[in-house]
Amino acid sequence: MADYKKMYDSLFNDVTDAISLLQRAQQKTEEIFISGDDGVVLELKRNSESDGNDK
């Protein structure tokens, strides 16, 4: 018979580890961005076909 508690605990721990890894990667990327001194800010716009503002 399958040990569902063991399976759940293993899945929970692995998902928690994955979330933590993603959060650390995001924080690291944000710190790199903030520490940059290039002063460039880009504004991205959708083309008119995809934003529903066809006139």
C-alpha positions in Angstrom: 0.0 0.0 0.0 1.3 3.5 -0.8 2.5 5.6 2.0 0.5 8.8 1.3 1.9 10.7 4.2 5.4 10.1 3.1 4.5 11.0 -0.5 2.8 14.2 0.6 5.6 15.2 3.0 8.1 14.7 0.2 6.1 16.7 -2.3 5.5 19.5 0.2 9.2 19.8 1.0 10.3 19.8 -2.6 7.7 22.4 -3.6 8.7 24.6 -0.6 12.3 24.3 -1.7 11.4 25.3 -5.3 9.5 28.3 -4.2 12.4 29.4 -2.0 14.8 29.0 -4.9 12.5 31.1 -7.1 12.2 33.8 -4.5 16.0 34.0 -4.0 16.5 34.2 -7.8 13.9 37.1 -8.0 15.6 38.9 -5.1 19.0 38.5 -6.7 17.8 39.8 -10.0 16.1 42.8 -8.3 19.3 43.6 -6.5 21.3 43.5 -9.7 18.7 45.8 -11.4 18.6 48.3 -8.5 22.4 48.4 -8.2 22.7 49.2 -11.9 23.6 52.8 -12.7 22.7 53.0 -16.4 19.5 55.0 -15.6 17.7 53.5 -18.6 14.0 52.8 -18.2 12.1 51.3 -21.1 8.3 51.5 -21.6 6.9 48.5 -23.4 3.6 49.0 -25.2 1.4 46.4 -26.8 0.5 46.7 -30.4 -3.0 47.9 -31.1 -4.3 44.6 -32.3 -3.7 42.8 -29.0 -4.9 45.5 -26.5 -8.5 45.7 -27.9 -8.2 49.4 -28.9 -8.8 48.9 -32.6 -10.3 52.0 -34.2 
